[in-house]
Amino acid sequence: MTRHYLDHASTCPLRPEAARAITEFLERGVFADAGRPYGEGRLVAAAIEEARDAVAALVNVSSRQVIFTSGGTESANWANWAAREATGDGPIVFSPVEHSAVRRSAERYGPVTTIPVDSFGRVDLDSIDRLLAGDVALPALVNCQLANHQVGTIQPVREIVGRCHGSQVPVHVDACMAIGQMSVDLGKLDADYVSFSAHKLGGPTGVGALVVGRATRISPLLLGGAEERARRAGMESVLSIVGLGAVARTLAEPGALEETARRTRGLTDAIAQAALGVPGVVTYGDPVARVPHLVCFGVPGVTAEGVVMGLDQAGLAVHSGSACASEAFKPSPALAAMGVDANHSLRCSVGWSTDDGDVAAFASAFPAVVGKLRSLAS
């Protein structure tokens, strides 16, 4: 049976350019500590810095602002810890639609304050204004994702950063769901901390970055050696970094991100059209202001688990925010905050490897699976 992978928002298949770059580096036989002054060490250090330059160019920041980490989870934890270390006792702020890595790290370094979202999952700006204008201590940090990982809604991040900086409050932006999927200019955004993962854009797993603001001074979360300009101790994951650099160079080519967004938006629009042709199915999140590669549905009358398993049997891999799809066996708090039932949700996401055949397979299987489940439930 031909398989059709429609879960790129969870993790993306490794892009060919990443695989080639890693293989070529291995074939060079270079193996050394990048911090050593001899020839082999300098070659490894050069490979790391070439990748750093590529990542910086992709998001329009200085190379010195890019710190390689093990991924978005580490970067989000680091941002919340660093902000607490650098500021006073004010609350760490987040909305309930944030990724668990952001929510749980904020709670660890709390106290915390949550801000509400609307039915699209968009942060309420008036709540942020009230926090900044209140008589209590100013926030130590405001967390805001660039785009939601469940429904794809793009957040008003530039407005949030501007308002917070007007009160000298730092901002962490979780950009895992946006970088590599659409044009993201972090130089203009000027957030204090931005986190993202390589595997979300077709790079290797186990590597990502924390991009720090031009004026941000960050304390190291991990202590030991002087790697990453003494900001993150531990031997660099050189092969993964090389793979990420290769993907960043491809996506930074003129027009590449615009073409990526155009193509993936067309694919998810076609998926949405097929899904909405089934009676009762609705979309969750903002239908317009969303990342182009992700679309989320509500499927009443059936359980998400049944739809996911039925599509799996038909050769399709999709995701749900339901309890059955959660490692914690709890429904998505992001969907709950929007006032929708996560246990009837279905998320489809596409990427560089998705083609029209994958969409056609979904369009054929989805109505049949839902129809069969509804007939069994009646």
RAURBEL-V975215 format. One line per field, one symbol per residue. phi: phi as a letter, one per 30 degrees, with the letter a starting at -180 (. if undefined). A space follows every 10 residues. Layout:
phi=???
//
This chain:
phi=.dcbcbbddd aceddedddd ddddddddid badddcdded dddddddddd ddddddddci bdeddccdbd kddddddddd dddddcbdcd dccacdcdde ddddddddce dbbcbdbddd icdddddded ddcddddded accaddbddc cieddddddd ddddddcicd bccdcedcdj cadbcddddh ddbbcacddd cjcddibaac ccdecdccdd dccldcdhhi cbdjeddddd ddddeddddd dddeidddde dddddddddd ddddddddei dbcciddcdb ddcbbbbcbd ibddeddedd ddddjccbbb ddddccdchb deddddddic dddbcbccbb adcdbddddd dddddedddd dddddddd
//
